[in-house]
């Protein structure tokens, strides 16, 4: 397969150098145009919002999505509305938002059984995207500790639509325990 280099038709205002796209010579031009239109349609060529460069923007974004419903040893339940800030091009909860919510709910759940003198390190996070959670749906995220020992904790979470109880996502997180540094 032979490749050629061509300059990107648009450049981001936030980068000082021009982007280069490598396109295979044997790829039909209509396919290249379809890909370009898709990327433009989902906002790939758009500049990021001004406030996204502020310190801790990510935490501020997800802080408003979580409402803690119930906490007990080894279990956490949260309410998460699907808001416009966290939806993808198809008006469903963005996969990255699902991962961020799963991580935070899992950390909270692990903290119910792991002492504060140990730090948690996320070693693995797996997510099954079973269905879509559409804009304005409300989700119930329930996490439970599957296993917790001296060196690791495993947490499973389920995301269900509150109204119908339909299961839309599942996750499994493995945390390694690290003794906190004593400086």
CORKARA-V764028 format. One record per backbone hydrogen bond with DSSP energy under -0.5 kcal/mol. NH is the residue of the N-H (numbers start at 1). CO is the residue of the C=O. E is the energy in kcal/mol with one decimal. If there is no record, write none. Layout:
# CORKARA-V764028
nh->NH co->CO e->E
nh->NH co->CO e->E
This chain:
# CORKARA-V764028
nh->4 co->23 e->-1.8
nh->6 co->21 e->-2.4
nh->8 co->19 e->-1.8
nh->15 co->12 e->-1.0
nh->21 co->6 e->-2.4
nh->23 co->4 e->-2.0
nh->23 co->21 e->-0.6
nh->25 co->2 e->-2.2
nh->27 co->24 e->-1.3
nh->28 co->26 e->-0.5
nh->31 co->28 e->-0.9
nh->32 co->28 e->-1.6
nh->33 co->29 e->-2.4
nh->34 co->30 e->-1.9
nh->35 co->31 e->-2.2
nh->36 co->32 e->-2.4
nh->37 co->33 e->-2.8
nh->38 co->34 e->-2.1
nh->39 co->35 e->-2.6
nh->40 co->36 e->-2.3
nh->41 co->37 e->-2.5
nh->42 co->38 e->-1.9
nh->43 co->40 e->-1.1
nh->44 co->39 e->-2.9
nh->46 co->43 e->-0.9
nh->52 co->49 e->-1.4
nh->53 co->50 e->-1.3
nh->54 co->51 e->-1.5
nh->57 co->54 e->-1.4
nh->60 co->56 e->-2.0
nh->61 co->57 e->-2.2
nh->62 co->58 e->-1.7
nh->63 co->59 e->-2.0
nh->64 co->60 e->-0.9
nh->65 co->62 e->-0.8
nh->66 co->62 e->-1.1
nh->67 co->79 e->-1.4
nh->69 co->77 e->-3.0
nh->70 co->77 e->-1.9
nh->72 co->75 e->-2.5
nh->75 co->72 e->-2.4
nh->76 co->143 e->-2.2
nh->77 co->70 e->-2.8
nh->78 co->141 e->-2.6
nh->79 co->67 e->-3.3
nh->80 co->139 e->-2.8
nh->81 co->65 e->-0.7
nh->82 co->137 e->-2.9
nh->83 co->81 e->-1.1
nh->86 co->83 e->-1.9
nh->87 co->84 e->-1.2
nh->88 co->92 e->-2.9
nh->91 co->88 e->-2.0
nh->93 co->133 e->-2.4
nh->94 co->86 e->-2.9
nh->98 co->94 e->-2.2
nh->99 co->95 e->-2.1
nh->100 co->96 e->-2.3
nh->101 co->97 e->-2.7
nh->102 co->98 e->-2.8
nh->103 co->99 e->-2.5
nh->104 co->100 e->-2.2
nh->105 co->101 e->-2.7
nh->106 co->102 e->-2.2
nh->107 co->103 e->-2.4
nh->108 co->104 e->-2.3
nh->109 co->105 e->-2.1
nh->110 co->106 e->-2.8
nh->111 co->107 e->-2.3
nh->112 co->108 e->-0.6
nh->112 co->109 e->-1.2
nh->113 co->110 e->-1.9
nh->114 co->110 e->-1.7
nh->118 co->115 e->-1.7
nh->119 co->178 e->-3.3
nh->121 co->176 e->-2.5
nh->123 co->121 e->-0.7
nh->123 co->174 e->-2.7
nh->124 co->174 e->-1.4
nh->126 co->172 e->-2.6
nh->128 co->170 e->-2.8
nh->129 co->127 e->-0.6
nh->130 co->128 e->-1.0
nh->130 co->168 e->-1.9
nh->131 co->168 e->-1.8
nh->134 co->132 e->-0.7
nh->135 co->91 e->-2.2
nh->136 co->82 e->-2.9
nh->137 co->134 e->-2.1
nh->139 co->80 e->-3.0
nh->140 co->160 e->-3.0
nh->141 co->78 e->-2.8
nh->141 co->139 e->-0.5
nh->142 co->140 e->-0.6
nh->142 co->158 e->-2.5
nh->143 co->76 e->-3.1
nh->143 co->141 e->-0.5
nh->144 co->156 e->-2.7
nh->145 co->74 e->-2.4
nh->146 co->154 e->-3.0
nh->147 co->154 e->-1.4
nh->149 co->152 e->-2.9
nh->153 co->175 e->-2.3
nh->154 co->147 e->-3.3
nh->155 co->173 e->-2.7
nh->156 co->144 e->-2.6
nh->157 co->171 e->-2.5
nh->158 co->142 e->-2.2
nh->159 co->169 e->-2.9
nh->160 co->140 e->-2.4
nh->160 co->158 e->-0.6
nh->161 co->166 e->-2.4
nh->162 co->138 e->-3.2
nh->165 co->161 e->-2.7
nh->168 co->159 e->-2.8
nh->169 co->159 e->-1.3
nh->170 co->128 e->-1.7
nh->171 co->157 e->-2.4
nh->172 co->126 e->-2.2
nh->173 co->155 e->-3.1
nh->174 co->124 e->-2.6
nh->175 co->153 e->-3.1
nh->175 co->173 e->-0.5
nh->176 co->121 e->-3.0
nh->177 co->151 e->-2.8
nh->178 co->119 e->-2.8
nh->180 co->117 e->-2.0
nh->183 co->181 e->-0.8
